[in-house]
Amino acid sequence: MLNNDLETASLERIVPDELTSGEATGSETLRLHLDRYRYASSNLVPGTLLDMACGVGYGTALLATNPVTTRALGVDISSASVEYARTRYKSVNVTFLCADAINFCSETRFANIVSLETIEHVDEPQRLFAHLVSLLNPGGRLIASVPITPSVDANPHHKSNFTATRFRRMGAQHHLRYLDSMLQVQKFNPIAVARRREARSVDLRHNLPLFYFRNPSHLALRLWSTIRDGFVNKYLTVVWER
Protein backbone atom coordinates (compact mmCIF):
# COMPACT_ATOMS: atom_id res chain seq x y z
CA MET A 1 0.00 0.00 0.00
CA LEU A 2 1.32 3.46 -0.93
CA ASN A 3 2.45 5.60 2.01
CA ASN A 4 0.86 9.06 1.77
CA ASP A 5 4.04 10.60 3.21
CA LEU A 6 5.96 9.73 0.02
CA GLU A 7 4.88 12.96 -1.73
CA THR A 8 4.84 11.33 -5.15
CA ALA A 9 4.19 14.71 -6.83
CA SER A 10 7.55 16.04 -5.63
CA LEU A 11 10.44 16.47 -8.04
CA GLU A 12 12.62 14.75 -5.45
CA ARG A 13 10.70 11.50 -5.07
CA ILE A 14 10.48 9.06 -7.97
CA VAL A 15 8.05 6.20 -7.35
CA PRO A 16 8.01 4.14 -10.57
CA ASP A 17 4.55 2.69 -9.95
CA GLU A 18 3.04 6.17 -9.58
CA LEU A 19 4.53 8.11 -12.52
CA THR A 20 2.64 9.65 -15.43
CA SER A 21 3.82 8.41 -18.81
CA GLY A 22 4.97 10.81 -21.52
CA GLU A 23 6.05 13.62 -19.17
CA ALA A 24 9.59 14.98 -18.88
CA THR A 25 9.26 15.02 -15.08
CA GLY A 26 7.54 11.63 -15.06
CA SER A 27 8.40 8.52 -17.07
CA GLU A 28 11.16 10.32 -18.98
CA THR A 29 12.94 11.20 -15.73
CA LEU A 30 12.58 7.61 -14.53
CA ARG A 31 14.12 6.37 -17.78
CA LEU A 32 17.14 8.62 -17.24
CA HIS A 33 17.51 7.42 -13.64
CA LEU A 34 17.28 3.77 -14.67
CA ASP A 35 19.87 4.35 -17.38
CA ARG A 36 22.19 5.82 -14.74
CA TYR A 37 21.68 2.83 -12.49
CA ARG A 38 22.32 0.42 -15.37
CA TYR A 39 25.47 2.33 -16.22
CA ALA A 40 26.56 2.19 -12.58
CA SER A 41 25.84 -1.53 -12.47
CA SER A 42 28.07 -2.11 -15.51
CA ASN A 43 30.97 -0.48 -13.63
CA LEU A 44 30.76 -2.29 -10.30
CA VAL A 45 33.58 -4.34 -8.81
CA PRO A 46 32.93 -7.52 -6.78
CA GLY A 47 31.82 -6.94 -3.21
CA THR A 48 29.46 -4.89 -1.11
CA LEU A 49 27.52 -1.87 -2.30
CA LEU A 50 26.13 1.30 -0.74
CA ASP A 51 23.42 3.22 -2.59
CA MET A 52 23.37 6.60 -0.85
CA ALA A 53 20.11 8.58 -1.15
CA CYS A 54 18.39 5.54 -2.62
CA GLY A 55 14.86 6.98 -2.59
CA VAL A 56 12.23 4.25 -2.71
CA GLY A 57 14.83 1.62 -3.58
CA TYR A 58 14.22 0.65 -7.21
CA GLY A 59 17.83 1.49 -8.13
CA THR A 60 19.28 -0.40 -5.18
CA ALA A 61 17.26 -3.44 -6.24
CA LEU A 62 18.61 -3.12 -9.78
CA LEU A 63 22.22 -2.88 -8.58
CA ALA A 64 21.71 -5.90 -6.31
CA THR A 65 20.85 -8.10 -9.31
CA ASN A 66 24.40 -7.76 -10.60
CA PRO A 67 26.15 -11.07 -9.76
CA VAL A 68 29.23 -9.20 -8.47
CA THR A 69 27.18 -7.55 -5.70
CA THR A 70 27.42 -9.64 -2.55
CA ARG A 71 25.27 -7.33 -0.40
CA ALA A 72 23.53 -4.03 -1.12
CA LEU A 73 22.56 -1.35 1.39
CA GLY A 74 20.20 1.46 0.39
CA VAL A 75 20.23 4.56 2.61
CA ASP A 76 17.79 7.46 2.47
CA ILE A 77 16.83 10.32 4.77
CA SER A 78 13.10 9.77 4.16
CA SER A 79 11.57 7.23 6.53
CA ALA A 80 8.53 6.93 4.24
CA SER A 81 10.76 6.04 1.29
CA VAL A 82 12.69 3.47 3.31
CA GLU A 83 9.46 1.90 4.55
CA TYR A 84 8.20 1.67 0.97
CA ALA A 85 11.52 0.23 -0.25
CA ARG A 86 11.51 -2.48 2.42
CA THR A 87 8.09 -3.61 1.22
CA ARG A 88 8.32 -3.11 -2.54
CA TYR A 89 11.95 -4.14 -3.18
CA LYS A 90 12.57 -6.69 -0.45
CA SER A 91 15.33 -9.18 -1.31
CA VAL A 92 17.72 -11.53 0.46
CA ASN A 93 20.82 -9.46 -0.33
CA VAL A 94 19.27 -5.98 0.00
CA THR A 95 18.83 -3.92 3.17
CA PHE A 96 17.37 -0.44 3.54
CA LEU A 97 18.22 2.03 6.29
CA CYS A 98 16.95 5.50 7.17
CA ALA A 99 19.85 7.89 7.79
CA ASP A 100 21.22 11.29 6.81
CA ALA A 101 23.94 11.04 4.15
CA ILE A 102 26.43 13.24 6.01
CA ASN A 103 25.97 11.47 9.34
CA PHE A 104 25.71 7.90 8.08
CA CYS A 105 28.28 5.63 9.73
CA SER A 106 29.40 2.12 8.92
CA GLU A 107 31.73 -0.28 10.73
CA THR A 108 32.98 -1.56 7.39
CA ARG A 109 33.84 0.10 4.11
CA PHE A 110 32.18 -0.68 0.80
CA ALA A 111 33.58 -2.01 -2.46
CA ASN A 112 31.13 0.20 -4.38
CA ILE A 113 29.32 3.41 -3.52
CA VAL A 114 26.62 4.76 -5.82
CA SER A 115 25.06 8.16 -5.18
CA LEU A 116 22.99 9.57 -8.02
CA GLU A 117 21.56 13.10 -8.00
CA THR A 118 22.51 13.65 -4.37
CA ILE A 119 25.44 16.04 -4.02
CA GLU A 120 23.60 19.04 -5.45
CA HIS A 121 21.09 18.84 -2.56
CA VAL A 122 23.43 19.55 0.34
CA ASP A 123 24.84 22.80 1.69
CA GLU A 124 28.38 21.40 1.75
CA PRO A 125 28.89 19.20 -1.33
CA GLN A 126 32.63 18.85 -0.70
CA ARG A 127 31.95 17.55 2.80
CA LEU A 128 29.51 14.93 1.52
CA PHE A 129 31.87 13.88 -1.25
CA ALA A 130 34.71 13.48 1.26
CA HIS A 131 32.45 11.41 3.51
CA LEU A 132 31.56 9.07 0.65
CA VAL A 133 35.25 8.63 -0.17
CA SER A 134 35.93 7.76 3.49
CA LEU A 135 33.39 4.92 3.25
CA LEU A 136 35.06 3.40 0.18
CA ASN A 137 37.51 0.50 0.19
CA PRO A 138 40.93 1.01 -1.40
CA GLY A 139 40.43 -0.14 -4.98
CA GLY A 140 36.70 0.46 -4.64
CA ARG A 141 34.56 2.53 -6.98
CA LEU A 142 32.53 5.66 -6.37
CA ILE A 143 29.85 6.31 -8.98
CA ALA A 144 27.99 9.60 -8.68
CA SER A 145 25.93 11.95 -10.83
CA VAL A 146 24.84 15.61 -10.84
CA PRO A 147 23.04 17.98 -13.21
CA ILE A 148 25.60 19.99 -15.20
CA THR A 149 23.14 22.57 -16.48
CA PRO A 150 21.75 25.18 -14.06
CA SER A 151 19.14 23.74 -11.69
CA VAL A 152 19.19 25.85 -8.53
CA ASP A 153 16.95 28.49 -10.10
CA ALA A 154 14.08 26.14 -10.99
CA ASN A 155 14.48 23.51 -8.27
CA PRO A 156 14.37 24.89 -4.70
CA HIS A 157 15.72 21.58 -3.38
CA HIS A 158 19.06 22.11 -5.15
CA LYS A 159 21.81 24.04 -3.38
CA SER A 160 24.66 24.00 -5.93
CA ASN A 161 25.12 24.19 -9.68
CA PHE A 162 27.82 22.06 -11.27
CA THR A 163 29.75 21.97 -14.50
CA ALA A 164 31.39 18.83 -15.84
CA THR A 165 34.81 20.26 -14.99
CA ARG A 166 33.86 21.16 -11.43
CA PHE A 167 32.37 17.74 -10.77
CA ARG A 168 35.31 15.78 -12.17
CA ARG A 169 37.65 17.98 -10.16
CA MET A 170 36.01 16.83 -6.92
CA GLY A 171 37.31 13.33 -7.55
CA ALA A 172 40.81 14.58 -8.32
CA GLN A 173 40.85 16.62 -5.12
CA HIS A 174 40.30 13.43 -3.15
CA HIS A 175 42.93 11.48 -5.10
CA LEU A 176 40.42 9.32 -6.93
CA ARG A 177 41.28 7.97 -10.36
CA TYR A 178 38.83 8.95 -13.09
CA LEU A 179 37.70 5.90 -15.06
CA ASP A 180 34.71 6.80 -17.18
CA SER A 181 31.63 9.01 -17.47
CA MET A 182 28.21 9.10 -19.12
CA LEU A 183 26.47 12.25 -20.34
CA GLN A 184 22.67 12.39 -20.58
CA VAL A 185 20.65 15.10 -22.31
CA GLN A 186 16.96 15.63 -21.56
CA LYS A 187 14.86 18.00 -23.63
CA PHE A 188 11.97 19.79 -21.92
CA ASN A 189 9.05 21.97 -22.96
CA PRO A 190 9.53 25.38 -21.27
CA ILE A 191 5.85 26.27 -21.66
CA ALA A 192 4.68 23.05 -19.98
CA VAL A 193 7.19 23.62 -17.19
CA ALA A 194 6.27 27.29 -16.70
CA ARG A 195 2.56 26.46 -16.56
CA ARG A 196 3.15 23.45 -14.29
CA ARG A 197 1.17 21.15 -16.53
CA GLU A 198 3.01 18.03 -15.40
CA ALA A 199 2.10 16.10 -12.26
CA ARG A 200 5.55 16.35 -10.67
CA SER A 201 6.14 20.04 -11.42
CA VAL A 202 4.13 21.19 -8.42
CA ASP A 203 7.18 22.07 -6.34
CA LEU A 204 9.17 23.93 -8.96
CA ARG A 205 10.33 27.25 -7.56
CA HIS A 206 7.49 29.74 -7.21
CA ASN A 207 7.92 33.39 -8.22
CA LEU A 208 10.96 32.73 -10.35
CA PRO A 209 11.19 36.38 -11.55
CA LEU A 210 11.65 37.49 -7.94
CA PHE A 211 14.36 34.86 -7.44
CA TYR A 212 16.18 36.15 -10.52
CA PHE A 213 15.81 39.75 -9.30
CA ARG A 214 17.47 38.79 -6.01
CA ASN A 215 19.99 36.46 -7.65
CA PRO A 216 20.96 37.93 -11.03
CA SER A 217 23.90 35.55 -11.39
CA HIS A 218 21.43 32.65 -11.66
CA LEU A 219 19.55 34.46 -14.42
CA ALA A 220 22.84 34.93 -16.29
CA LEU A 221 23.60 31.22 -15.92
CA ARG A 222 20.17 30.27 -17.22
CA LEU A 223 20.40 32.59 -20.22
CA TRP A 224 23.88 31.36 -21.11
CA SER A 225 22.83 27.72 -20.77
CA THR A 226 19.76 28.27 -22.97
CA ILE A 227 21.74 30.11 -25.64
CA ARG A 228 24.41 27.41 -25.64
CA ASP A 229 22.27 24.25 -25.41
CA GLY A 230 18.62 25.18 -25.86
CA PHE A 231 15.88 23.89 -23.57
CA VAL A 232 17.65 20.84 -22.16
CA ASN A 233 18.86 19.44 -18.88
CA LYS A 234 22.22 17.69 -18.87
CA TYR A 235 23.41 15.12 -16.34
CA LEU A 236 26.86 13.64 -15.84
CA THR A 237 27.56 10.32 -14.15
CA VAL A 238 31.22 9.70 -13.26
CA VAL A 239 33.03 6.52 -12.23
CA TRP A 240 36.07 6.98 -9.97
CA GLU A 241 38.36 4.43 -8.37
CA ARG A 242 40.08 4.86 -5.03
Rosetta blueprint (number, residue, H / E / L):
1 M L
2 L L
3 N L
4 N H
5 D H
6 L H
7 E L
8 T L
9 A L
10 S L
11 L L
12 E L
13 R L
14 I L
15 V L
16 P H
17 D H
18 E H
19 L L
20 T L
21 S L
22 G L
23 E L
24 A L
25 T L
26 G L
27 S H
28 E H
29 T H
30 L H
31 R H
32 L H
33 H H
34 L H
35 D H
36 R H
37 Y H
38 R H
39 Y H
40 A H
41 S H
42 S L
43 N L
44 L L
45 V L
46 P L
47 G E
48 T E
49 L E
50 L E
51 D E
52 M E
53 A L
54 C L
55 G L
56 V L
57 G L
58 Y H
59 G H
60 T H
61 A H
62 L H
63 L H
64 A H
65 T L
66 N L
67 P L
68 V L
69 T E
70 T E
71 R E
72 A E
73 L E
74 G E
75 V E
76 D E
77 I L
78 S L
79 S H
80 A H
81 S H
82 V H
83 E H
84 Y H
85 A H
86 R H
87 T H
88 R H
89 Y L
90 K L
91 S E
92 V L
93 N L
94 V E
95 T E
96 F E
97 L E
98 C E
99 A L
100 D L
101 A L
102 I L
103 N L
104 F L
105 C L
106 S L
107 E L
108 T L
109 R L
110 F E
111 A E
112 N E
113 I E
114 V E
115 S E
116 L E
117 E L
118 T L
119 I H
120 E H
121 H H
122 V L
123 D L
124 E L
125 P H
126 Q H
127 R H
128 L H
129 F H
130 A H
131 H H
132 L H
133 V H
134 S H
135 L L
136 L E
137 N E
138 P E
139 G E
140 G E
141 R E
142 L E
143 I E
144 A E
145 S E
146 V E
147 P E
148 I L
149 T L
150 P L
151 S L
152 V L
153 D L
154 A L
155 N L
156 P L
157 H L
158 H L
159 K L
160 S L
161 N L
162 F L
163 T L
164 A H
165 T H
166 R H
167 F H
168 R H
169 R H
170 M H
171 G H
172 A H
173 Q H
174 H L
175 H L
176 L L
177 R E
178 Y E
179 L E
180 D E
181 S E
182 M E
183 L E
184 Q E
185 V E
186 Q E
187 K E
188 F L
189 N L
190 P H
191 I H
192 A H
193 V H
194 A H
195 R L
196 R L
197 R L
198 E L
199 A H
200 R H
201 S H
202 V L
203 D L
204 L L
205 R L
206 H L
207 N L
208 L H
209 P H
210 L H
211 F H
212 Y H
213 F H
214 R H
215 N L
216 P H
217 S H
218 H H
219 L H
220 A H
221 L H
222 R H
223 L H
224 W H
225 S H
226 T H
227 I H
228 R H
229 D H
230 G L
231 F L
232 V E
233 N E
234 K E
235 Y E
236 L E
237 T E
238 V E
239 V E
240 W E
241 E E
242 R L
